Amino acid sequence: MMDEIFQGPSDSPSAPPGSVENTVPISDDLPSSSQREPRSAEGQPCRWIFLSSADQALQLAEHTAFQSKYNNRENRICVPVESVQEEAFTRLIRATEHGGRLGLIFPQFYFGLHAREYLYETLKRGLAMGVRNLVISHPAHFQVVRSLGKRRITLLAGAGFHLMNRESINHVLGEGARVVQVSLECDRENWQSLVMHFPVGTLAITV
């Protein structure tokens, strides 16, 4: 699995679901579905890999390929927020440059005061440990992020926003996202228009 993740999109058309990449597209084609490719605001390529647990992420983070830049892409790992409670999470922090290359994925839905408080406290703990990336999927998540106070966080707006036009993308960027994932329903003509309008590093596409 690790070798497949670290292969580039052209080398691995069946790359595992959840891996995410930041890079500059080499063609006009809209890729298909198992990876996302955000292009970093600094113009430096970056791969974001979504995994389901801290244990799974730690195996990858300690892999030599994670520490290098395969195809000149820096690697970052994102895990669900609840992974903060796992025993392996502390080691994962150390293996990802003290959390600089680690992200937490918000749950798409949470119900009730208890669930909100749990999310908030778990996020605070993860950020205090060094996490510097968050992946959100719902407009209500912006308020949760704001409630955490001013922090150095890279915010990625994920597929749950279904973004595919300038107005919606501008709104999400105005709320604080730095990278947005464009909807799979976006056609080639619309995608080309977005690429011409937004700076390198803003758009994430499924590859």
Secondary structure, 3 states (H helix, E strand, C coil): CHHHHCCCCCCCCCCCCCEEEECCCCCCCCCCCCEEEECCCCCCCEEEEECCCHHHHHHHHCCHHHHCCECCEEEEEEEEHHHHHCCCHHHHHHHCCCCCCEEEECCCCCCHHHHHHHHHHHHHHHHHHCCCEEEECCCHHHHHHHHCCCCCCEEEECHHHCECCHHHHHHHHHHCCCEEEECCCCCHHHHHHHHHHCCCCCEEEEC
